[in-house]
């Protein structure tokens, strides 16, 4: 069963909460899927059943169709944040990396029909996520880099200074309508380079120059 894990020194144990996702937060990613550039954060959610650890083996349901990867930087909420919180970023306690997995064909069909995306985004296991690094150990929260490899090929490279909406803007936008609770996670958007996950693939995620996290994908 999934539980939030920490890198290095053990931090406060937090419950497993909802996943608040941000779409189209990098210009080049919006362009690669022929989507308009948003004027305000595009928000959707995944339930807690989407979590699985990005380590060892990742398993996904083959019968659902092609799973596409979207590597993202993840923020772990450590205390309640509502719209009245004066310093919302002070409540973010951890930084990690995740894959916002997507059934792209299903998403395209739903978008064309004007329907919500949950069938394409909120399925079980669709958020493999690494252990979190304490924010206190990160020098510059707004100047981070991350990378994602599939079978030793670098397929995504993100820089948070290229995000359309900053961390603070995202948290403030989310909490205008939705209170964030301890253990919730915010996925802050994916850079260009999204694509299909291959069966039996070896996957790696890396934040800045920290050690890589590795996993082996199996479609069952």
N, C-alpha and C positions, 0 to 999 in steps of 0.2 A: 504494500500500500504506500502511496506517495506521501512523503513528508518533506517540508523545506529543509535543505541541507546547507551547511556553511563551509566555506573554504578556510582551512587553518583553524585558528582558535574558535572554539564553539561559542556561538552567540545565543541570544535569547531564543527559545523555542516558540515558534509562531504557529497558529492554526493554519489550515489550508483553506484559502478563500477563493473568491471569484477571480477571473482573469479579464481585465479591461484592456481591450486592444485598440490600437490606433491605425487606421488605414491611410495609405497615400501620404506618408509624412516625409518622403523624399521625392523631389521633383522627377528625377530620372526613372524611378520605379513607376510613378503614375504614368509617365510617358510611354514606358515599355509595354504597358497594358492598355494603352490608348484611353486612359481615364483623365478627366479634367483635374487641374490642380485645385485642391480645396481652399476655401477662404477661411474656414474654421476646422478644427480637428474633427475627423470622421471617426466616430466611436462605435464599437460593437463589443460583444462580450462572449466569452467562453465559460462554461461551468467548470467546477472543480474536478469533474470526471475527465477533463481533457488532459490533466497533468500526467506525465510519466517522466522518470528520471532519464536525463541524457547521459547515460553511462552504461557500459556493458552492452546489453541487447535492447533495442527498440523494436517493438512488434506493432504492426498495423494490419488492418483488415483489407485483404486483397480485393474482396468482393465489392468494396465501395467504389473502386475505380482508381485512377491515377492520383497519387498523393504528391502535391507540389510543396516544395520547401519555401519558407520565407524566414530568413534568419533575422532576429531582432534582439535589441538590448532590453532587458527586463528589470523593472524597479520593484523591489519588495517593500510593501508598506509595513511600518512597525508600530504605528499608533493611529488612532482614528483621525481622519481628515474630512472636514465638511467645509462648506463655502465660507464659514466664518473663521477658519484657521488663518492666522496672520502670517505664518511662515511654513507653508505646506511642505516644502522640500526638506525641512528639518525632520519630518516624520518618515522620510524614506530611509530605511536602514540597510538595505542590501542592493547590490548590483549583480546581475547575472545575464546569461544569454539563453535564448529559447528559439525554437522553431514554431512559427505559427503555420501549422500544416493546413493545406487547403485542397479540397477536391475542385480543381479549376473548372472542369467541364460542368460540374453541378453548379458552381458559383455563376458561371456565364449564363446558364439556362435560367437560374433564379433571377439574376439581374435583368435579363431580357423580359421576364414576366413581371417585373416590378415587385418581386417577393423578397422577404428577408433572407439572409445568408446562412442561417444556423445549420442547415443540412450540410453545407459545404465547409463550415468552419468549426462547428461546436461538437464534432463527433468524439467519441471516446479515444483518448490517447493522442489527440491532435495538438498537444503542447508539450513536447519533450523539452526539459529545462535543466540547466546546469545547477550545481551548487552556487550559492551567493557569496560574494565578497562584501565585507562590511564597508559601508560608505566611508567610514572614518579612515579606511586604508587606501582610498582613492584620492589622488592628488587634485585632479581637475574633473569634476563631475560633468561639466559641459564640453569637455574636449577629449572624448574617448574614441577609440577605434576598435572594430571587431571584424573577425573574418570567419568564413564558413567554407569548409572543403567537403567535396564528395569524391571518394576514391582518389584522394591525394591531389585533386584538382581544385584550385581556389575558384569558387564560383560566386561568392559575394564578399564585398569589402565595404564596411560602413564607417562613416565618421559622423559623430553626433553634431558637430558644428555645421553639417549640411542639412540637418533636419529643418523642415519648414517651421515646425512649432517646437519650442524649447521644452525641456522637462517641466519647468515652472508653468508655462502656458498650458501644457497638457493636463497637469494636476489641477490647476485652477478651472479649466474647462470641464473636466470630468466632474469635479465636486460642485459645480453649479446645479447639477441635477441628481448626483449619485454620491452618497457618502462612502468613502473608502475606509475599510476596517483592517485591523492588524491581520496580516497574512494574505491580504489581497496582493495581486501582481498586476503591474501595468506593462504591456508590451508596446514599445514606443515607435514602431514602424520599421519597415524593411527597406534596404537600399535596392538598387537595380541588380539583376542577375537571377531572379527567381526561376525555378524550373522543376522538372520531374525528379522525384526520388527513384533511384534504381533499386530493385530487389537485390539483397545481399550486399548492399553498398556499405563502405566504411565512411563514417561521418566524423568531422572534427569541428569544434567551435573554439575560438580563442578571443579573449579580451585583452587589448593592448599587447604587452609582451609577456603576459602571464602564461603558465603552461596550458597546453591544449586539453580540452575535454574530448574524449573519443567514444564513439558508440558504433555498433554494428546493427544495421537495419535488416529485419526479416519481415516479408509479407506473408501472412499465414492464410 
